Structures are given as structure tokens and as C-alpha cells.
Amino acid sequence: RDALAETPIRSIMAFQMFIAGETLGALNVYAEQPDAFGDESRTLGLIFAAHSSVAWNSARREAQFQRALTSRDIIGQAKGMIMER
């Protein structure tokens, strides 16, 4: 009860963020009013979590692609140095 008195939060919704069965994280929504979230809020939360998951996964894949390109360039440079010898 002490924790409840120390925070204004009275309602929480949490949505799993995932792509193809892989969990990426969670989207948490808080409100100061008790019972603040209804069916429309839940629907919007699911939609927002789904879109956020797609965007997050896209950004993550782009970062992986950039790291792979950098690694490939470094390997190519190393090959060139070895071939010079």
C-alpha cells in the first residue's frame, strides 16, 4: 500500500511487442485514473504495439545490415593487405 500512495498511477496496460514469435519488448501505458482503459484503448494499444514492433524490427535489421557491410569492408581490406605481401 505504501507504493500505491507514492505514485499517481492507478491504471496500467501492457502489450507484448513481437515479430514472428520473437519478443522485442513491451509497450506499457499508464493513467492516473482508475479503470481508465476500455475496449477502444486496448484496441489502439494493440495496433500501436504492432506498428511499433514492425518499426523497431526494421531499424534493428538495418543496423545489422550496416554492421555486416562494415565487417565485409574490413575483411576486404585485410585480404588486400595479405595479397600485397
PDB file of N, CA, C and O in Angstrom:
ATOM      1  N   ARG A   1       0.815  -1.199   0.000  1.00  0.00           N
ATOM      2  CA  ARG A   1       0.000   0.000   0.000  1.00  0.00           C
ATOM      3  C   ARG A   1       0.857   1.262   0.000  1.00  0.00           C
ATOM      4  O   ARG A   1       0.436   2.277  -0.555  1.00  0.00           O
ATOM      5  N   ASP A   2       2.036   1.234   0.598  1.00  0.00           N
ATOM      6  CA  ASP A   2       2.892   2.418   0.608  1.00  0.00           C
ATOM      7  C   ASP A   2       3.287   2.821  -0.805  1.00  0.00           C
ATOM      8  O   ASP A   2       3.311   4.009  -1.126  1.00  0.00           O
ATOM      9  N   ALA A   3       3.596   1.848  -1.649  1.00  0.00           N
ATOM     10  CA  ALA A   3       3.972   2.150  -3.031  1.00  0.00           C
ATOM     11  C   ALA A   3       2.808   2.804  -3.761  1.00  0.00           C
ATOM     12  O   ALA A   3       3.019   3.711  -4.566  1.00  0.00           O
ATOM     13  N   LEU A   4       1.601   2.366  -3.500  1.00  0.00           N
ATOM     14  CA  LEU A   4       0.421   2.946  -4.129  1.00  0.00           C
ATOM     15  C   LEU A   4       0.256   4.407  -3.725  1.00  0.00           C
ATOM     16  O   LEU A   4      -0.127   5.238  -4.548  1.00  0.00           O
ATOM     17  N   ALA A   5       0.536   4.717  -2.490  1.00  0.00           N
ATOM     18  CA  ALA A   5       0.408   6.096  -2.012  1.00  0.00           C
ATOM     19  C   ALA A   5       1.474   7.006  -2.611  1.00  0.00           C
ATOM     20  O   ALA A   5       1.272   8.217  -2.693  1.00  0.00           O
ATOM     21  N   GLU A   6       2.594   6.448  -3.024  1.00  0.00           N
ATOM     22  CA  GLU A   6       3.713   7.246  -3.525  1.00  0.00           C
ATOM     23  C   GLU A   6       3.650   7.521  -5.023  1.00  0.00           C
ATOM     24  O   GLU A   6       4.482   8.273  -5.531  1.00  0.00           O
ATOM     25  N   THR A   7       2.708   6.948  -5.739  1.00  0.00           N
ATOM     26  CA  THR A   7       2.612   7.151  -7.184  1.00  0.00           C
ATOM     27  C   THR A   7       1.182   7.528  -7.569  1.00  0.00           C
ATOM     28  O   THR A   7       0.226   7.058  -6.953  1.00  0.00           O
ATOM     29  N   PRO A   8       1.040   8.375  -8.588  1.00  0.00           N
ATOM     30  CA  PRO A   8      -0.309   8.725  -9.036  1.00  0.00           C
ATOM     31  C   PRO A   8      -0.911   7.687  -9.993  1.00  0.00           C
ATOM     32  O   PRO A   8      -2.068   7.822 -10.393  1.00  0.00           O
ATOM     33  N   ILE A   9      -0.157   6.675 -10.356  1.00  0.00           N
ATOM     34  CA  ILE A   9      -0.614   5.694 -11.343  1.00  0.00           C
ATOM     35  C   ILE A   9      -1.704   4.810 -10.737  1.00  0.00           C
ATOM     36  O   ILE A   9      -1.531   4.216  -9.673  1.00  0.00           O
ATOM     37  N   ARG A  10      -2.841   4.742 -11.454  1.00  0.00           N
ATOM     38  CA  ARG A  10      -3.961   3.924 -10.986  1.00  0.00           C
ATOM     39  C   ARG A  10      -4.411   2.893 -12.014  1.00  0.00           C
ATOM     40  O   ARG A  10      -5.178   1.985 -11.691  1.00  0.00           O
ATOM     41  N   SER A  11      -3.935   3.030 -13.259  1.00  0.00           N
ATOM     42  CA  SER A  11      -4.280   2.060 -14.308  1.00  0.00           C
ATOM     43  C   SER A  11      -3.048   1.788 -15.156  1.00  0.00           C
ATOM     44  O   SER A  11      -2.259   2.690 -15.437  1.00  0.00           O
ATOM     45  N   ILE A  12      -2.896   0.536 -15.559  1.00  0.00           N
ATOM     46  CA  ILE A  12      -1.758   0.139 -16.395  1.00  0.00           C
ATOM     47  C   ILE A  12      -2.254  -0.829 -17.470  1.00  0.00           C
ATOM     48  O   ILE A  12      -3.073  -1.710 -17.207  1.00  0.00           O
ATOM     49  N   MET A  13      -1.738  -0.643 -18.685  1.00  0.00           N
ATOM     50  CA  MET A  13      -1.927  -1.628 -19.754  1.00  0.00           C
ATOM     51  C   MET A  13      -0.541  -1.986 -20.266  1.00  0.00           C
ATOM     52  O   MET A  13       0.324  -1.119 -20.383  1.00  0.00           O
ATOM     53  N   ALA A  14      -0.330  -3.245 -20.567  1.00  0.00           N
ATOM     54  CA  ALA A  14       0.952  -3.692 -21.116  1.00  0.00           C
ATOM     55  C   ALA A  14       0.685  -4.553 -22.345  1.00  0.00           C
ATOM     56  O   ALA A  14      -0.189  -5.421 -22.342  1.00  0.00           O
ATOM     57  N   PHE A  15       1.463  -4.289 -23.399  1.00  0.00           N
ATOM     58  CA  PHE A  15       1.320  -5.018 -24.653  1.00  0.00           C
ATOM     59  C   PHE A  15       2.662  -5.614 -25.042  1.00  0.00           C
ATOM     60  O   PHE A  15       3.686  -4.932 -24.999  1.00  0.00           O
ATOM     61  N   GLN A  16       2.658  -6.872 -25.418  1.00  0.00           N
ATOM     62  CA  GLN A  16       3.878  -7.527 -25.890  1.00  0.00           C
ATOM     63  C   GLN A  16       4.207  -7.009 -27.284  1.00  0.00           C
ATOM     64  O   GLN A  16       3.333  -6.920 -28.146  1.00  0.00           O
ATOM     65  N   MET A  17       5.462  -6.673 -27.496  1.00  0.00           N
ATOM     66  CA  MET A  17       5.938  -6.290 -28.822  1.00  0.00           C
ATOM     67  C   MET A  17       6.706  -7.480 -29.374  1.00  0.00           C
ATOM     68  O   MET A  17       7.687  -7.926 -28.777  1.00  0.00           O
ATOM     69  N   PHE A  18       6.254  -7.996 -30.525  1.00  0.00           N
ATOM     70  CA  PHE A  18       6.891  -9.191 -31.079  1.00  0.00           C
ATOM     71  C   PHE A  18       6.796  -9.196 -32.594  1.00  0.00           C
ATOM     72  O   PHE A  18       5.935  -8.545 -33.186  1.00  0.00           O
ATOM     73  N   ILE A  19       7.703  -9.947 -33.205  1.00  0.00           N
ATOM     74  CA  ILE A  19       7.707 -10.191 -34.648  1.00  0.00           C
ATOM     75  C   ILE A  19       7.981 -11.677 -34.838  1.00  0.00           C
ATOM     76  O   ILE A  19       8.974 -12.192 -34.326  1.00  0.00           O
ATOM     77  N   ALA A  20       7.126 -12.360 -35.557  1.00  0.00           N
ATOM     78  CA  ALA A  20       7.310 -13.777 -35.893  1.00  0.00           C
ATOM     79  C   ALA A  20       7.689 -14.614 -34.674  1.00  0.00           C
ATOM     80  O   ALA A  20       8.602 -15.437 -34.739  1.00  0.00           O
ATOM     81  N   GLY A  21       6.997 -14.405 -33.586  1.00  0.00           N
ATOM     82  CA  GLY A  21       7.234 -15.198 -32.391  1.00  0.00           C
ATOM     83  C   GLY A  21       8.397 -14.744 -31.534  1.00  0.00           C
ATOM     84  O   GLY A  21       8.604 -15.286 -30.448  1.00  0.00           O
ATOM     85  N   GLU A  22       9.165 -13.760 -31.991  1.00  0.00           N
ATOM     86  CA  GLU A  22      10.300 -13.250 -31.213  1.00  0.00           C
ATOM     87  C   GLU A  22       9.860 -12.013 -30.432  1.00  0.00           C
ATOM     88  O   GLU A  22       9.406 -11.032 -31.020  1.00  0.00           O
ATOM     89  N   THR A  23       9.995 -12.064 -29.118  1.00  0.00           N
ATOM     90  CA  THR A  23       9.619 -10.926 -28.285  1.00  0.00           C
ATOM     91  C   THR A  23      10.683  -9.844 -28.381  1.00  0.00           C
ATOM     92  O   THR A  23      11.873 -10.099 -28.197  1.00  0.00           O
ATOM     93  N   LEU A  24      10.224  -8.621 -28.675  1.00  0.00           N
ATOM     94  CA  LEU A  24      11.130  -7.479 -28.782  1.00  0.00           C
ATOM     95  C   LEU A  24      11.112  -6.622 -27.526  1.00  0.00           C
ATOM     96  O   LEU A  24      12.080  -5.920 -27.236  1.00  0.00           O
ATOM     97  N   GLY A  25      10.029  -6.676 -26.791  1.00  0.00           N
ATOM     98  CA  GLY A  25       9.902  -5.851 -25.592  1.00  0.00           C
ATOM     99  C   GLY A  25       8.439  -5.716 -25.219  1.00  0.00           C
ATOM    100  O   GLY A  25       7.607  -6.554 -25.568  1.00  0.00           O
ATOM    101  N   ALA A  26       8.143  -4.638 -24.500  1.00  0.00           N
ATOM    102  CA  ALA A  26       6.773  -4.389 -24.065  1.00  0.00           C
ATOM    103  C   ALA A  26       6.461  -2.905 -24.196  1.00  0.00           C
ATOM    104  O   ALA A  26       7.331  -2.053 -24.021  1.00  0.00           O
ATOM    105  N   LEU A  27       5.223  -2.620 -24.501  1.00  0.00           N
ATOM    106  CA  LEU A  27       4.713  -1.253 -24.517  1.00  0.00           C
ATOM    107  C   LEU A  27       3.824  -1.119 -23.292  1.00  0.00           C
ATOM    108  O   LEU A  27       2.825  -1.826 -23.167  1.00  0.00           O
ATOM    109  N   ASN A  28       4.182  -0.220 -22.393  1.00  0.00           N
ATOM    110  CA  ASN A  28       3.417  -0.011 -21.170  1.00  0.00           C
ATOM    111  C   ASN A  28       2.750   1.354 -21.222  1.00  0.00           C
ATOM    112  O   ASN A  28       3.382   2.348 -21.581  1.00  0.00           O
ATOM    113  N   VAL A  29       1.476   1.403 -20.863  1.00  0.00           N
ATOM    114  CA  VAL A  29       0.699   2.638 -20.855  1.00  0.00           C
ATOM    115  C   VAL A  29       0.132   2.815 -19.451  1.00  0.00           C
ATOM    116  O   VAL A  29      -0.421   1.881 -18.871  1.00  0.00           O
ATOM    117  N   TYR A  30       0.276   4.019 -18.915  1.00  0.00           N
ATOM    118  CA  TYR A  30      -0.151   4.303 -17.547  1.00  0.00           C
ATOM    119  C   TYR A  30      -1.179   5.435 -17.533  1.00  0.00           C
ATOM    120  O   TYR A  30      -1.181   6.283 -18.425  1.00  0.00           O
ATOM    121  N   ALA A  31      -2.053   5.450 -16.521  1.00  0.00           N
ATOM    122  CA  ALA A  31      -3.019   6.535 -16.345  1.00  0.00           C
ATOM    123  C   ALA A  31      -3.198   6.807 -14.855  1.00  0.00           C
ATOM    124  O   ALA A  31      -3.017   5.925 -14.016  1.00  0.00           O
ATOM    125  N   GLU A  32      -3.555   8.038 -14.554  1.00  0.00           N
ATOM    126  CA  GLU A  32      -3.774   8.417 -13.160  1.00  0.00           C
ATOM    127  C   GLU A  32      -5.181   8.071 -12.673  1.00  0.00           C
ATOM    128  O   GLU A  32      -5.429   8.044 -11.467  1.00  0.00           O
ATOM    129  N   GLN A  33      -6.104   7.805 -13.604  1.00  0.00           N
ATOM    130  CA  GLN A  33      -7.476   7.482 -13.225  1.00  0.00           C
ATOM    131  C   GLN A  33      -7.651   5.964 -13.114  1.00  0.00           C
ATOM    132  O   GLN A  33      -7.136   5.224 -13.952  1.00  0.00           O
ATOM    133  N   PRO A  34      -8.366   5.494 -12.098  1.00  0.00           N
ATOM    134  CA  PRO A  34      -8.674   4.063 -12.019  1.00  0.00           C
ATOM    135  C   PRO A  34      -9.570   3.648 -13.193  1.00  0.00           C
ATOM    136  O   PRO A  34     -10.399   4.435 -13.648  1.00  0.00           O
ATOM    137  N   ASP A  35      -9.408   2.450 -13.668  1.00  0.00           N
ATOM    138  CA  ASP A  35     -10.216   1.914 -14.776  1.00  0.00           C
ATOM    139  C   ASP A  35     -10.238   2.854 -15.981  1.00  0.00           C
ATOM    140  O   ASP A  35     -11.283   3.053 -16.600  1.00  0.00           O
ATOM    141  N   ALA A  36      -9.090   3.426 -16.305  1.00  0.00           N
ATOM    142  CA  ALA A  36      -9.005   4.429 -17.374  1.00  0.00           C
ATOM    143  C   ALA A  36      -9.109   3.825 -18.766  1.00  0.00           C
ATOM    144  O   ALA A  36      -9.467   4.523 -19.715  1.00  0.00           O
ATOM    145  N   PHE A  37      -8.805   2.557 -18.904  1.00  0.00           N
ATOM    146  CA  PHE A  37      -8.706   1.967 -20.232  1.00  0.00           C
ATOM    147  C   PHE A  37      -9.889   1.056 -20.532  1.00  0.00           C
ATOM    148  O   PHE A  37     -10.220   0.163 -19.752  1.00  0.00           O
ATOM    149  N   GLY A  38     -10.513   1.297 -21.668  1.00  0.00           N
ATOM    150  CA  GLY A  38     -11.631   0.467 -22.114  1.00  0.00           C
ATOM    151  C   GLY A  38     -11.242  -0.310 -23.356  1.00  0.00           C
ATOM    152  O   GLY A  38     -10.062  -0.444 -23.683  1.00  0.00           O
ATOM    153  N   ASP A  39     -12.247  -0.818 -24.038  1.00  0.00           N
ATOM    154  CA  ASP A  39     -12.011  -1.628 -25.242  1.00  0.00           C
ATOM    155  C   ASP A  39     -11.288  -0.845 -26.331  1.00  0.00           C
ATOM    156  O   ASP A  39     -10.386  -1.371 -26.983  1.00  0.00           O
ATOM    157  N   GLU A  40     -11.681   0.414 -26.528  1.00  0.00           N
ATOM    158  CA  GLU A  40     -11.030   1.223 -27.563  1.00  0.00           C
ATOM    159  C   GLU A  40      -9.551   1.438 -27.234  1.00  0.00           C
ATOM    160  O   GLU A  40      -8.699   1.370 -28.120  1.00  0.00           O
ATOM    161  N   SER A  41      -9.252   1.694 -25.974  1.00  0.00           N
ATOM    162  CA  SER A  41      -7.857   1.869 -25.557  1.00  0.00           C
ATOM    163  C   SER A  41      -7.053   0.606 -25.801  1.00  0.00           C
ATOM    164  O   SER A  41      -5.912   0.669 -26.261  1.00  0.00           O
ATOM    165  N   ARG A  42      -7.640  -0.537 -25.496  1.00  0.00           N
ATOM    166  CA  ARG A  42      -6.949  -1.810 -25.712  1.00  0.00           C
ATOM    167  C   ARG A  42      -6.709  -2.052 -27.203  1.00  0.00           C
ATOM    168  O   ARG A  42      -5.635  -2.505 -27.598  1.00  0.00           O
ATOM    169  N   THR A  43      -7.708  -1.749 -28.023  1.00  0.00           N
ATOM    170  CA  THR A  43      -7.546  -1.921 -29.468  1.00  0.00           C
ATOM    171  C   THR A  43      -6.446  -1.012 -30.003  1.00  0.00           C
ATOM    172  O   THR A  43      -5.585  -1.449 -30.766  1.00  0.00           O
ATOM    173  N   LEU A  44      -6.480   0.259 -29.598  1.00  0.00           N
ATOM    174  CA  LEU A  44      -5.447   1.201 -30.043  1.00  0.00           C
ATOM    175  C   LEU A  44      -4.065   0.791 -29.540  1.00  0.00           C
ATOM    176  O   LEU A  44      -3.074   0.932 -30.256  1.00  0.00           O
ATOM    177  N   GLY A  45      -4.000   0.286 -28.317  1.00  0.00           N
ATOM    178  CA  GLY A  45      -2.726  -0.182 -27.772  1.00  0.00           C
ATOM    179  C   GLY A  45      -2.162  -1.345 -28.570  1.00  0.00           C
ATOM    180  O   GLY A  45      -0.963  -1.392 -28.846  1.00  0.00           O
ATOM    181  N   LEU A  46      -3.023  -2.284 -28.942  1.00  0.00           N
ATOM    182  CA  LEU A  46      -2.581  -3.424 -29.759  1.00  0.00           C
ATOM    183  C   LEU A  46      -2.069  -2.962 -31.119  1.00  0.00           C
ATOM    184  O   LEU A  46      -1.044  -3.442 -31.603  1.00  0.00           O
ATOM    185  N   ILE A  47      -2.796  -2.023 -31.729  1.00  0.00           N
ATOM    186  CA  ILE A  47      -2.376  -1.505 -33.037  1.00  0.00           C
ATOM    187  C   ILE A  47      -1.046  -0.771 -32.913  1.00  0.00           C
ATOM    188  O   ILE A  47      -0.140  -0.978 -33.721  1.00  0.00           O
ATOM    189  N   PHE A  48      -0.932   0.083 -31.904  1.00  0.00           N
ATOM    190  CA  PHE A  48       0.309   0.838 -31.721  1.00  0.00           C
ATOM    191  C   PHE A  48       1.479  -0.097 -31.425  1.00  0.00           C
ATOM    192  O   PHE A  48       2.577   0.107 -31.943  1.00  0.00           O
ATOM    193  N   ALA A  49       1.258  -1.113 -30.605  1.00  0.00           N
ATOM    194  CA  ALA A  49       2.322  -2.076 -30.297  1.00  0.00           C
ATOM    195  C   ALA A  49       2.738  -2.840 -31.551  1.00  0.00           C
ATOM    196  O   ALA A  49       3.925  -3.095 -31.755  1.00  0.00           O
ATOM    197  N   ALA A  50       1.776  -3.206 -32.387  1.00  0.00           N
ATOM    198  CA  ALA A  50       2.096  -3.932 -33.622  1.00  0.00           C
ATOM    199  C   ALA A  50       2.920  -3.059 -34.566  1.00  0.00           C
ATOM    200  O   ALA A  50       3.921  -3.513 -35.120  1.00  0.00           O
ATOM    201  N   HIS A  51       2.501  -1.815 -34.745  1.00  0.00           N
ATOM    202  CA  HIS A  51       3.241  -0.908 -35.629  1.00  0.00           C
ATOM    203  C   HIS A  51       4.629  -0.594 -35.068  1.00  0.00           C
ATOM    204  O   HIS A  51       5.606  -0.513 -35.813  1.00  0.00           O
ATOM    205  N   SER A  52       4.701  -0.420 -33.766  1.00  0.00           N
ATOM    206  CA  SER A  52       5.998  -0.166 -33.126  1.00  0.00           C
ATOM    207  C   SER A  52       6.932  -1.358 -33.288  1.00  0.00           C
ATOM    208  O   SER A  52       8.135  -1.187 -33.483  1.00  0.00           O
ATOM    209  N   SER A  53       6.383  -2.557 -33.207  1.00  0.00           N
ATOM    210  CA  SER A  53       7.191  -3.768 -33.381  1.00  0.00           C
ATOM    211  C   SER A  53       7.778  -3.835 -34.784  1.00  0.00           C
ATOM    212  O   SER A  53       8.950  -4.167 -34.962  1.00  0.00           O
ATOM    213  N   VAL A  54       6.957  -3.519 -35.776  1.00  0.00           N
ATOM    214  CA  VAL A  54       7.433  -3.537 -37.163  1.00  0.00           C
ATOM    215  C   VAL A  54       8.534  -2.500 -37.351  1.00  0.00           C
ATOM    216  O   VAL A  54       9.564  -2.790 -37.959  1.00  0.00           O
ATOM    217  N   ALA A  55       8.320  -1.288 -36.832  1.00  0.00           N
ATOM    218  CA  ALA A  55       9.324  -0.228 -36.963  1.00  0.00           C
ATOM    219  C   ALA A  55      10.610  -0.592 -36.226  1.00  0.00           C
ATOM    220  O   ALA A  55      11.706  -0.402 -36.754  1.00  0.00           O
ATOM    221  N   TRP A  56      10.478  -1.111 -35.014  1.00  0.00           N
ATOM    222  CA  TRP A  56      11.646  -1.496 -34.211  1.00  0.00           C
ATOM    223  C   TRP A  56      12.443  -2.586 -34.934  1.00  0.00           C
ATOM    224  O   TRP A  56      13.669  -2.515 -35.015  1.00  0.00           O
ATOM    225  N   ASN A  57      11.745  -3.583 -35.453  1.00  0.00           N
ATOM    226  CA  ASN A  57      12.410  -4.681 -36.147  1.00  0.00           C
ATOM    227  C   ASN A  57      13.103  -4.189 -37.412  1.00  0.00           C
ATOM    228  O   ASN A  57      14.204  -4.635 -37.735  1.00  0.00           O
ATOM    229  N   SER A  58      12.467  -3.280 -38.118  1.00  0.00           N
ATOM    230  CA  SER A  58      13.069  -2.717 -39.329  1.00  0.00           C
ATOM    231  C   SER A  58      14.357  -1.966 -38.994  1.00  0.00           C
ATOM    232  O   SER A  58      15.366  -2.124 -39.681  1.00  0.00           O
ATOM    233  N   ALA A  59      14.322  -1.158 -37.953  1.00  0.00           N
ATOM    234  CA  ALA A  59      15.519  -0.416 -37.536  1.00  0.00           C
ATOM    235  C   ALA A  59      16.619  -1.372 -37.081  1.00  0.00           C
ATOM    236  O   ALA A  59      17.796  -1.161 -37.370  1.00  0.00           O
ATOM    237  N   ARG A  60      16.228  -2.406 -36.379  1.00  0.00           N
ATOM    238  CA  ARG A  60      17.203  -3.393 -35.898  1.00  0.00           C
ATOM    239  C   ARG A  60      17.858  -4.126 -37.066  1.00  0.00           C
ATOM    240  O   ARG A  60      19.070  -4.344 -37.062  1.00  0.00           O
ATOM    241  N   ARG A  61      17.058  -4.508 -38.068  1.00  0.00           N
ATOM    242  CA  ARG A  61      17.608  -5.200 -39.239  1.00  0.00           C
ATOM    243  C   ARG A  61      18.533  -4.286 -40.037  1.00  0.00           C
ATOM    244  O   ARG A  61      19.557  -4.734 -40.552  1.00  0.00           O
ATOM    245  N   GLU A  62      18.178  -3.017 -40.142  1.00  0.00           N
ATOM    246  CA  GLU A  62      19.029  -2.053 -40.844  1.00  0.00           C
ATOM    247  C   GLU A  62      20.376  -1.919 -40.137  1.00  0.00           C
ATOM    248  O   GLU A  62      21.419  -1.870 -40.788  1.00  0.00           O
ATOM    249  N   ALA A  63      20.355  -1.860 -38.809  1.00  0.00           N
ATOM    250  CA  ALA A  63      21.603  -1.770 -38.042  1.00  0.00           C
ATOM    251  C   ALA A  63      22.451  -3.028 -38.249  1.00  0.00           C
ATOM    252  O   ALA A  63      23.670  -2.931 -38.391  1.00  0.00           O
ATOM    253  N   GLN A  64      21.823  -4.196 -38.268  1.00  0.00           N
ATOM    254  CA  GLN A  64      22.557  -5.440 -38.511  1.00  0.00           C
ATOM    255  C   GLN A  64      23.176  -5.431 -39.906  1.00  0.00           C
ATOM    256  O   GLN A  64      24.314  -5.863 -40.089  1.00  0.00           O
ATOM    257  N   PHE A  65      22.427  -4.942 -40.880  1.00  0.00           N
ATOM    258  CA  PHE A  65      22.919  -4.866 -42.251  1.00  0.00           C
ATOM    259  C   PHE A  65      24.133  -3.938 -42.335  1.00  0.00           C
ATOM    260  O   PHE A  65      25.120  -4.264 -42.994  1.00  0.00           O
ATOM    261  N   GLN A  66      24.061  -2.794 -41.674  1.00  0.00           N
ATOM    262  CA  GLN A  66      25.180  -1.848 -41.687  1.00  0.00           C
ATOM    263  C   GLN A  66      26.420  -2.453 -41.024  1.00  0.00           C
ATOM    264  O   GLN A  66      27.537  -2.262 -41.503  1.00  0.00           O
ATOM    265  N   ARG A  67      26.222  -3.177 -39.927  1.00  0.00           N
ATOM    266  CA  ARG A  67      27.361  -3.840 -39.264  1.00  0.00           C
ATOM    267  C   ARG A  67      27.974  -4.888 -40.182  1.00  0.00           C
ATOM    268  O   ARG A  67      29.196  -5.027 -40.237  1.00  0.00           O
ATOM    269  N   ALA A  68      27.130  -5.626 -40.904  1.00  0.00           N
ATOM    270  CA  ALA A  68      27.635  -6.650 -41.829  1.00  0.00           C
ATOM    271  C   ALA A  68      28.436  -6.002 -42.954  1.00  0.00           C
ATOM    272  O   ALA A  68      29.479  -6.527 -43.344  1.00  0.00           O
ATOM    273  N   LEU A  69      27.970  -4.878 -43.478  1.00  0.00           N
ATOM    274  CA  LEU A  69      28.712  -4.180 -44.531  1.00  0.00           C
ATOM    275  C   LEU A  69      30.062  -3.687 -44.027  1.00  0.00           C
ATOM    276  O   LEU A  69      31.072  -3.806 -44.720  1.00  0.00           O
ATOM    277  N   THR A  70      30.073  -3.138 -42.826  1.00  0.00           N
ATOM    278  CA  THR A  70      31.329  -2.667 -42.238  1.00  0.00           C
ATOM    279  C   THR A  70      32.298  -3.823 -42.059  1.00  0.00           C
ATOM    280  O   THR A  70      33.481  -3.705 -42.378  1.00  0.00           O
ATOM    281  N   SER A  71      31.799  -4.936 -41.549  1.00  0.00           N
ATOM    282  CA  SER A  71      32.635  -6.122 -41.348  1.00  0.00           C
ATOM    283  C   SER A  71      33.183  -6.622 -42.676  1.00  0.00           C
ATOM    284  O   SER A  71      34.350  -7.002 -42.773  1.00  0.00           O
ATOM    285  N   ARG A  72      32.336  -6.620 -43.694  1.00  0.00           N
ATOM    286  CA  ARG A  72      32.766  -7.075 -45.014  1.00  0.00           C
ATOM    287  C   ARG A  72      33.873  -6.174 -45.562  1.00  0.00           C
ATOM    288  O   ARG A  72      34.833  -6.664 -46.158  1.00  0.00           O
ATOM    289  N   ASP A  73      33.746  -4.875 -45.365  1.00  0.00           N
ATOM    290  CA  ASP A  73      34.777  -3.937 -45.823  1.00  0.00           C
ATOM    291  C   ASP A  73      36.107  -4.186 -45.113  1.00  0.00           C
ATOM    292  O   ASP A  73      37.167  -4.160 -45.739  1.00  0.00           O
ATOM    293  N   ILE A  74      36.045  -4.427 -43.809  1.00  0.00           N
ATOM    294  CA  ILE A  74      37.270  -4.684 -43.038  1.00  0.00           C
ATOM    295  C   ILE A  74      37.930  -5.970 -43.518  1.00  0.00           C
ATOM    296  O   ILE A  74      39.152  -6.026 -43.664  1.00  0.00           O
ATOM    297  N   ILE A  75      37.132  -6.997 -43.762  1.00  0.00           N
ATOM    298  CA  ILE A  75      37.675  -8.267 -44.264  1.00  0.00           C
ATOM    299  C   ILE A  75      38.302  -8.060 -45.636  1.00  0.00           C
ATOM    300  O   ILE A  75      39.369  -8.604 -45.920  1.00  0.00           O
ATOM    301  N   GLY A  76      37.645  -7.277 -46.487  1.00  0.00           N
ATOM    302  CA  GLY A  76      38.194  -6.985 -47.814  1.00  0.00           C
ATOM    303  C   GLY A  76      39.521  -6.253 -47.731  1.00  0.00           C
ATOM    304  O   GLY A  76      40.442  -6.542 -48.496  1.00  0.00           O
ATOM    305  N   GLN A  77      39.625  -5.309 -46.807  1.00  0.00           N
ATOM    306  CA  GLN A  77      40.883  -4.585 -46.620  1.00  0.00           C
ATOM    307  C   GLN A  77      41.985  -5.529 -46.146  1.00  0.00           C
ATOM    308  O   GLN A  77      43.123  -5.450 -46.608  1.00  0.00           O
ATOM    309  N   ALA A  78      41.637  -6.415 -45.228  1.00  0.00           N
ATOM    310  CA  ALA A  78      42.624  -7.374 -44.722  1.00  0.00           C
ATOM    311  C   ALA A  78      43.093  -8.300 -45.842  1.00  0.00           C
ATOM    312  O   ALA A  78      44.282  -8.608 -45.935  1.00  0.00           O
ATOM    313  N   LYS A  79      42.177  -8.741 -46.685  1.00  0.00           N
ATOM    314  CA  LYS A  79      42.562  -9.590 -47.822  1.00  0.00           C
ATOM    315  C   LYS A  79      43.535  -8.851 -48.734  1.00  0.00           C
ATOM    316  O   LYS A  79      44.530  -9.415 -49.190  1.00  0.00           O
ATOM    317  N   GLY A  80      43.234  -7.589 -48.991  1.00  0.00           N
ATOM    318  CA  GLY A  80      44.115  -6.786 -49.843  1.00  0.00           C
ATOM    319  C   GLY A  80      45.502  -6.657 -49.257  1.00  0.00           C
ATOM    320  O   GLY A  80      46.490  -6.733 -49.987  1.00  0.00           O
ATOM    321  N   MET A  81      45.596  -6.463 -47.952  1.00  0.00           N
ATOM    322  CA  MET A  81      46.901  -6.337 -47.296  1.00  0.00           C
ATOM    323  C   MET A  81      47.676  -7.648 -47.393  1.00  0.00           C
ATOM    324  O   MET A  81      48.887  -7.640 -47.615  1.00  0.00           O
ATOM    325  N   ILE A  82      46.983  -8.768 -47.228  1.00  0.00           N
ATOM    326  CA  ILE A  82      47.640 -10.077 -47.313  1.00  0.00           C
ATOM    327  C   ILE A  82      48.115 -10.334 -48.739  1.00  0.00           C
ATOM    328  O   ILE A  82      49.210 -10.858 -48.942  1.00  0.00           O
ATOM    329  N   MET A  83      47.305  -9.972 -49.722  1.00  0.00           N
ATOM    330  CA  MET A  83      47.668 -10.208 -51.119  1.00  0.00           C
ATOM    331  C   MET A  83      48.854  -9.340 -51.545  1.00  0.00           C
ATOM    332  O   MET A  83      49.602  -9.721 -52.446  1.00  0.00           O
ATOM    333  N   GLU A  84      49.036  -8.179 -50.912  1.00  0.00           N
ATOM    334  CA  GLU A  84      50.175  -7.311 -51.232  1.00  0.00           C
ATOM    335  C   GLU A  84      51.494  -7.961 -50.836  1.00  0.00           C
ATOM    336  O   GLU A  84      52.522  -7.720 -51.469  1.00  0.00           O
ATOM    337  N   ARG A  85      51.469  -8.772 -49.808  1.00  0.00           N
ATOM    338  CA  ARG A  85      52.692  -9.381 -49.286  1.00  0.00           C
ATOM    339  C   ARG A  85      53.075 -10.480 -50.183  1.00  0.00           C
ATOM    340  O   ARG A  85      54.081 -11.148 -49.947  1.00  0.00           O
TER     341      ARG A  85
END
